Amino acid sequence: MITINLDKIKLTKGDRVCDIGCGSGRHIIAISRMSNLNVIGLDRSFSDLIKAKENMILEEKFDQIHSKWAIAGGDIRKLPFPDSYFDLVICSEVLEHINEKKLAINEIIRILKPGKQLIVSVPRYLPEKICWALSEDYHNTPGGHIRIFKTKQLIQDFEKKGLKKTGMHFAHGLHSPYWWLKCFFGHERNDVNLVNIYHRLLVWDIMKKPWITAFIEKLLNPFIGKSVVLYFYKKNLNN
């Protein structure tokens, strides 16, 4: 399930890409399908890193990977990379888990080259607020969401650090009702038929990518898109 819009990415041969909080590798797989890049997926979860590596190796077996890649352990609050090292940094669905928001933002910006692109996504304010209202467990479980972002404020947080917003969109409109149902019936329950049927629908949509669900989600995204995706570039010193 890709959150970012790959058509908005601007990369050339040899560019370095870092996906902070890569999880099981959804975005590094998509970007590594492009040619002649250097892609790093970083996460602090060992189990996620193992899964990401397995998924990348599987993609290679089917000759889907056309870039050099690596998987690394690390923490967004102290990234193990030099200043101005990457041509593209992705941070998708990570900041809502972090207490030290300002420190994380500083680190994201530090490793990005001037004049290059940053893509950030977080849960959107209204769908997330509904989840919090429906379930205490949703945001109180270890590793869960500890903050809700207002889009305008998040944009300001990055622009104050010398970035310029170049685009924005909402994603995963089909997923918001699923999470509302999960929160309403019980965040950890697996025995609710309605929730399980909805989950099967989402899996089918991800695997088959039918036009009808893509069309419905496109209609839903402006209103109940689960995530907001922001595109920035880091200003050059002479900008």
KAJO-V778985 format. One record per pair of residues at least 12 apart in sequence whose ideal C-beta (glycine too) atoms are under 8 Angstrom apart, sorted by the first residue. I is the first residue (numbers start at 0). J is the second residue. D is the distance in Angstrom with one decimal. If there is no record, write none. Layout:
# KAJO-V778985
[[I,J,D] [I,J,D]]
This chain:
# KAJO-V778985
[[0,25,6.1] [0,171,7.3] [0,205,5.3] [1,25,6.1] [1,26,6.6] [1,29,5.5] [2,25,7.9] [2,26,7.5] [2,91,5.1] [2,92,7.0] [2,120,5.0] [2,170,5.1] [2,171,7.0] [2,226,5.6] [2,228,6.0] [3,26,6.5] [3,89,6.5] [3,91,6.5] [3,118,5.1] [3,120,6.8] [3,228,5.9] [4,168,6.5] [4,228,7.1] [5,29,6.0] [5,30,7.5] [7,118,7.7] [7,166,6.0] [7,230,5.8] [8,30,7.3] [8,87,6.5] [8,116,7.0] [8,118,7.7] [9,116,6.1] [10,30,7.9] [10,33,6.6] [10,36,6.1] [10,86,6.4] [10,87,6.1] [11,86,7.9] [12,34,7.3] [12,35,4.4] [12,36,7.7] [13,35,6.3] [13,36,7.4] [13,37,6.9] [14,36,5.5] [14,37,7.0] [14,86,3.8] [14,87,6.6] [15,36,7.6] [15,37,4.7] [15,38,8.0] [15,39,7.4] [15,84,6.4] [15,85,4.7] [15,86,5.4] [15,87,7.7] [16,30,5.6] [16,36,5.8] [16,37,6.9] [16,38,4.7] [16,39,7.0] [16,85,6.5] [16,86,6.7] [16,87,4.6] [16,88,7.7] [16,89,7.3] [17,38,8.0] [17,39,5.0] [17,40,8.0] [17,41,6.2] [17,80,7.0] [17,84,7.9] [17,85,4.7] [17,87,7.5] [17,88,5.2] [17,89,7.1] [17,110,6.7] [18,30,7.5] [18,38,7.4] [18,39,7.2] [18,40,4.9] [18,41,6.8] [18,89,4.5] [18,90,8.0] [18,91,7.4] [19,41,5.4] [19,75,5.4] [19,78,7.2] [19,88,6.7] [19,89,6.8] [19,90,4.6] [19,93,6.1] [19,107,6.7] [20,41,7.3] [20,42,5.8] [20,75,6.8] [20,90,6.4] [20,91,6.7] [20,92,6.9] [20,93,3.6] [21,40,3.3] [21,41,6.1] [21,42,5.1] [21,47,7.3] [21,48,7.9] [21,51,5.6] [21,70,7.5] [22,42,6.4] [22,44,7.8] [22,47,5.1] [22,50,7.9] [22,51,6.9] [22,92,8.0] [23,47,5.9] [23,50,4.3] [23,51,5.3] [23,54,5.9] [24,40,5.8] [24,50,7.1] [24,51,3.5] [24,52,7.8] [24,54,4.5] [24,55,5.8] [24,70,7.9] [26,40,7.9] [26,89,5.6] [26,91,6.3] [27,39,7.7] [27,40,4.1] [27,51,6.8] [27,55,7.0] [27,68,6.4] [28,54,6.2] [28,55,6.5] [28,58,5.6] [28,63,7.7] [28,64,7.7] [30,66,7.3] [30,87,7.9] [30,89,8.0] [31,55,7.0] [31,58,7.3] [31,64,4.8] [31,65,6.9] [31,66,4.5] [31,68,5.1] [32,58,7.8] [32,63,5.7] [32,64,6.6] [32,65,6.2] [32,66,7.8] [33,65,6.5] [33,66,6.2] [34,65,4.6] [34,66,6.7] [35,65,7.2] [35,66,6.3] [36,66,3.9] [36,67,7.3] [37,66,6.7] [37,67,5.0] [37,68,7.8] [38,66,5.3] [38,67,7.0] [38,68,4.5] [38,69,7.5] [39,68,7.3] [39,69,5.1] [39,70,7.6] [39,71,5.9] [40,55,7.9] [40,68,7.3] [40,69,7.5] [40,70,5.1] [40,71,7.2] [41,70,7.9] [41,71,5.0] [41,72,7.3] [41,73,4.7] [41,78,7.4] [42,72,7.0] [42,73,7.6] [43,72,6.4] [43,73,6.5] [43,74,5.2] [43,75,7.8] [45,72,6.9] [48,70,5.3] [48,71,7.8] [48,72,6.1] [51,70,5.5] [52,70,4.9] [55,68,5.9] [55,70,7.2] [75,90,7.3] [75,93,6.2] [75,97,6.4] [75,103,4.7] [75,106,6.0] [75,107,7.1] [76,97,7.2] [76,99,5.4] [76,102,5.0] [76,103,5.7] [76,106,6.4] [77,106,6.8] [78,106,4.8] [78,107,7.8] [78,109,7.3] [78,110,5.5] [80,110,4.6] [81,110,7.3] [82,109,5.5] [82,110,6.8] [83,109,7.8] [83,110,7.2] [83,111,7.0] [83,112,4.7] [83,113,6.5] [84,110,5.1] [84,112,7.1] [85,110,5.5] [85,111,5.7] [85,112,6.5] [85,115,7.0] [86,112,5.9] [86,115,4.8] [86,116,7.5] [87,115,6.4] [87,116,5.1] [87,117,7.6] [87,118,7.4] [88,107,5.9] [88,110,6.4] [88,111,4.9] [88,115,7.9] [88,116,7.7] [88,117,5.0] [88,118,7.4] [89,117,7.9] [89,118,4.9] [89,119,8.0] [90,107,5.6] [90,117,7.5] [90,118,7.3] [90,119,5.0] [90,120,7.6] [91,118,7.2] [91,119,7.4] [91,120,4.5] [91,226,8.0] [91,228,7.9] [92,120,5.9] [92,121,6.7] [92,122,7.1] [92,226,6.8] [94,119,7.1] [94,121,5.4] [94,146,7.8] [94,148,7.1] [94,153,7.9] [95,121,5.3] [95,122,5.6] [95,127,7.7] [95,144,4.5] [95,145,6.9] [95,146,5.7] [95,147,7.5] [95,148,6.7] [96,142,6.7] [96,143,7.4] [96,144,6.5] [96,145,6.5] [97,145,7.6] [98,145,6.5] [100,146,7.1] [100,156,7.5] [101,156,7.7] [104,156,5.8] [104,157,6.6] [104,160,6.5] [105,160,7.1] [107,119,7.6] [108,157,7.5] [108,160,5.2] [108,161,7.2] [108,162,6.7] [108,233,6.5] [111,233,4.9] [112,233,6.9] [113,233,5.3] [113,234,6.7] [113,235,4.6] [113,236,6.4] [114,232,6.6] [114,233,6.5] [114,234,7.6] [114,235,4.9] [115,232,6.5] [115,233,5.8] [116,165,7.9] [116,230,6.9] [116,231,7.1] [116,232,5.3] [116,233,8.0] [117,157,7.5] [117,162,6.4] [117,230,7.6] [117,231,4.5] [117,232,7.1] [117,233,6.6] [118,228,6.8] [118,229,7.2] [118,230,5.6] [118,231,7.7] [119,153,7.5] [119,157,7.2] [119,228,7.5] [119,229,4.9] [119,231,7.2] [120,170,7.2] [120,226,4.9] [120,227,6.6] [120,228,4.4] [120,229,7.1] [121,148,4.8] [121,153,6.6] [121,226,6.8] [121,227,6.3] [122,144,6.6] [122,147,7.2] [122,148,7.3] [122,225,6.4] [122,226,6.0] [122,227,7.8] [123,150,7.3] [123,169,6.2] [123,224,5.8] [123,225,6.3] [123,226,6.0] [123,227,4.6] [124,147,6.0] [124,148,6.5] [124,149,5.3] [124,150,6.6] [124,227,7.9] [125,223,7.4] [126,175,4.3] [126,178,7.3] [126,179,7.7] [126,223,5.8] [126,224,7.4] [126,225,5.3] [127,144,6.9] [127,147,4.9] [127,148,7.9] [128,147,6.0] [129,175,7.9] [129,179,5.7] [129,182,7.7] [130,178,5.5] [130,179,6.6] [130,182,4.9] [131,144,7.9] [131,147,6.7] [133,179,6.3] [133,182,3.7] [133,183,5.1] [134,181,7.7] [134,182,3.6] [134,183,7.5] [134,185,7.6] [134,186,5.0] [136,185,7.8] [136,186,4.2] [136,187,6.6] [137,178,7.9] [137,181,7.9] [137,182,5.2] [137,186,5.1] [140,186,7.3] [148,227,7.8] [150,167,7.5] [150,227,5.2] [150,229,7.6] [153,227,8.0] [153,229,6.9] [154,167,8.0] [154,229,6.4] [157,229,7.5] [157,231,5.6] [158,231,8.0] [161,233,6.5] [161,234,5.2] [162,231,4.1] [162,232,6.8] [162,233,5.6] [162,234,6.9] [163,231,6.3] [163,232,5.7] [163,234,5.9] [164,229,6.3] [164,230,6.9] [164,231,5.5] [165,230,4.8] [165,231,6.4] [165,232,5.8] [166,229,7.6] [166,230,3.9] [167,227,6.8] [167,228,6.7] [167,229,5.3] [167,230,6.8] [168,220,7.2] [168,224,7.9] [168,227,7.8] [168,228,5.4] [169,220,4.4] [169,221,6.1] [169,224,2.8] [169,226,6.8] [169,227,5.7] [169,228,7.2] [170,220,6.3] [170,224,5.4] [170,225,6.9] [170,226,4.6] [170,227,7.9] [170,228,5.7] [171,216,7.3] [171,220,7.6] [171,224,6.0] [171,225,3.9] [171,226,5.4] [172,215,7.8] [172,216,4.8] [172,217,7.9] [172,218,7.5] [172,219,2.9] [172,220,4.2] [172,222,7.1] [172,223,5.3] [172,224,4.7] [172,225,6.9] [173,200,7.9] [173,201,6.5] [173,204,6.6] [173,212,6.5] [173,215,6.8] [173,216,4.9] [173,219,6.5] [174,201,6.6] [174,225,4.4] [175,219,7.7] [175,223,4.5] [175,224,7.2] [175,225,4.7] [176,197,7.2] [176,223,7.4] [177,194,7.3] [177,197,4.9] [177,198,6.7] [177,201,6.1] [178,225,6.9] [180,193,6.3] [180,194,5.0] [180,197,6.2] [181,194,5.8] [200,212,8.0]]
